[in-house]
Amino acid sequence: MAKRYLPFFPLKLVAFPGEQLNLHVFEPRYKQLINECVDEGKTFGIPVFEKGMKEFGGEMEVTEVVKTYATGEMDISTRCIGTIQIFSFDEKAPGKLYAGGNVESIENFQDATIDQWMELKHLAKQLISILKMDDKLDIELLSSSFELAHKLGLSLEQEYDMLQMTRESQRQAYMINHLERALPLIREMEGAKNRIKMNGHFQHHDPLNF
């Protein structure tokens, strides 16, 4: 795909394709950026920032300006429309207050099998059950690894790993591996919490026969 120039709004987060993201915009450079995107129908990039600018990010479109304050600050709703790879970074785009750079869209291949998705959902349900969050998240309503990723406690580094993957099968395998390693530790921690809660309580123990 051809390279193109995008304005940048770097943040310490990963925006996945399809994700809705609400932002409060208050810095002059980003007020300028968002106003231009709204007026001209442009998109912008959110490069992942952690100890410096990362090579990948999300391409965002403004879906709604929810509120504009007297100061020019804004509450906006945005949606990630795809993953971008970043090839250059200008601290200030030509003639602008905000940053920008050359990017290229990353293709996303939907190649996961039903069996793989069912295995991932099964593990995710186990996690939700252990954490007693069944009433807060219905795994059956989700349809991709991107939708699951933010909800399963992945670190920023792990989410960034997933952002770079071009195949749904890769991302699902990555999350299955993560959950298979994490679930025993989480079960152990939850068990320890329950044991701590029982300290000081009167407990009934069956006598042991030797």
N, C-alpha and C positions, 0 to 999 in steps of 0.2 A: 504494500500500500504506500501511496505517496506521502512524503513528509509535508507538514503544514505548520503554521505558527499559531500558538494558542496563548492567551493570557493565563497567568498562574495565580492560584490562591493556595499556597502551601499550608498543609495542616499536619498535625501529628496524629493522623488516623488513616485508615484504609477505607476507601469508598468502593464498594463492589458494584458491578453492573446490575441495574435494576433497583438499587437501593435508593430510598428516599432519605434526604439529609436536610435538616433544618439548621440554618445559620443565622447568627446575629452579626451584622456587618457594621463596623464602627470606625475602622481606620480609613483615612482619606483615600489611600490607594485602592482599597477594596470597594469603597463606595463608588469610585470612578469606574472600576472594573465591572461591577454589577449593573450600574446604570447603562453602560455601553452594551452589555449583554442583553439587557431588557429592550433597549431602544433599537438595537441592530439585529436582534435575534441570534446573537453569537453564543457559542459555548465557551467554557473555560476548563482548565485542568486543575485538579488537586493532586500535586506531587506529594508523595509520602515524605514527611520530614522526621528524621530521627538521627540525631548526631550528624546532621547534614542532609542534603537533598538526595533522595533515592532516585533510581533510574526508571521506576514505573509509578503510575498513578491512575486516577479515574478522570474521565471526561464528563463534565456536568452540564446540565441545562437548567436554567431557572424556570420553575414551573409556576411559581406565584410569589409576588411581593406581598407578604401578609400584612406588614405594617411599616409605614415610613414615619420617622420621628421628626420633630422640628429641627433637630440637629443634622438631619440628613442620614442618620443611622437607619438601618433597615432590618426587619426580620423577614427572611426569605425561605422558601421551600425549593429544594433542588432535587434532581434525579440524576443518578449516574447512568450514562448511556453506553459506556464501554471502557475498556482498559487502554491506556496509552503507554508507549515507551518514549522516554524523554531523551533527546539527543543533544540539546543545548539548553543553557540557562542564562538569561540576561536578567541581572538584578533589576533593571528597568527596561521594559519594552520600549522601542523607539518612540520618543515623544510622550511617554506615559509615566504615571506614578508607580504602576504595578509591574511585577515581573512577568516574563514570558519566555517562550522558547519553542524550538522545533520538536514536533512529536510525530509519532506514527501510530495509527490504531492497531491493536492486537486482535487477531481473529480468535473467536471462541468456538471450539468444536464441541457439539453436544453428542458425545459418543459413549456415555455410561450405559450399562445394562440395567434392566429392571432388578436383577438379583443383587447387584452391587448397591443400588439405591435402597433396596429393602434391608440389606445388612446394615447400612449406615443408619437408617431410621430406627432399626431395632436397638442399636447401641445408644443412639441419642435418647431414645425413650427410657433406657435403663438409667442414664445420667439424670434425666429430668425426675424420674421416680425417686432415686436416691436423695436428690436435693429437695424432694417434696415440692416440686414446682409444676405438677401436672395441671393445676388450675390456671397457671400463668402462660403456658406454651403448649399448643397443640401441634405436635410434629406432623400430623397428617395434613395440615394446611400448607406445609412447605413443599416446594417442588425442586429445589436445587441446593447444591453445596453452598452457594453464595448466601442464600437465605438462612442457612443453618449456622454459618461461620461465626457471625457476631454473637449468636445466642448460646454458644457452647464454651465460652470462656477461653478462646484462643488468645495468645499474646499478640501484640502488634507485629512482632517478627514472624509469627506463624501466619497471620493474616496476609502479611506482605509476600510470604512464600506462595500462598495460594493465588494471590493476585497475578503473579507472573506465569502461572500455569495456563496453557492454552487449551487444555482438554478437561472436560467435566470428569472423565474417568480418573485422571490424575488427582484432581481435587478431592474426589470422593475417597480414593485409596488413601490419600494423605490424612483425611479426617478419620477414616476407619482405624488407621494405625495409631493416631493420636488418642482416640477413645479407648482402644484396646489396652494402651499403656496407662491411661489416666484412670479408668474405672476402678481397678483394684486399689489404687492409692486413695481415691475419693471414698470408696467404701470403708477403708481402714480409718480415714479421718472422721467420717460420720459415726463409725462405731466408737471411736475414742471420745467424741463429743457426748455420745449417749452415756458412756461409762462415767465421764466427769460429772454429768448431771445427776447420776445415781449416788455419787459420794455424799455421805451424810444422811441418806435415806435408810429407813428400815427395809432390809431385804430378806426375802425368804429363799433359803437354799435347801435343796433336798439333801438328806444325809447320805454320805458315800458309804457303800458297802465294800470293805476290803476283804 
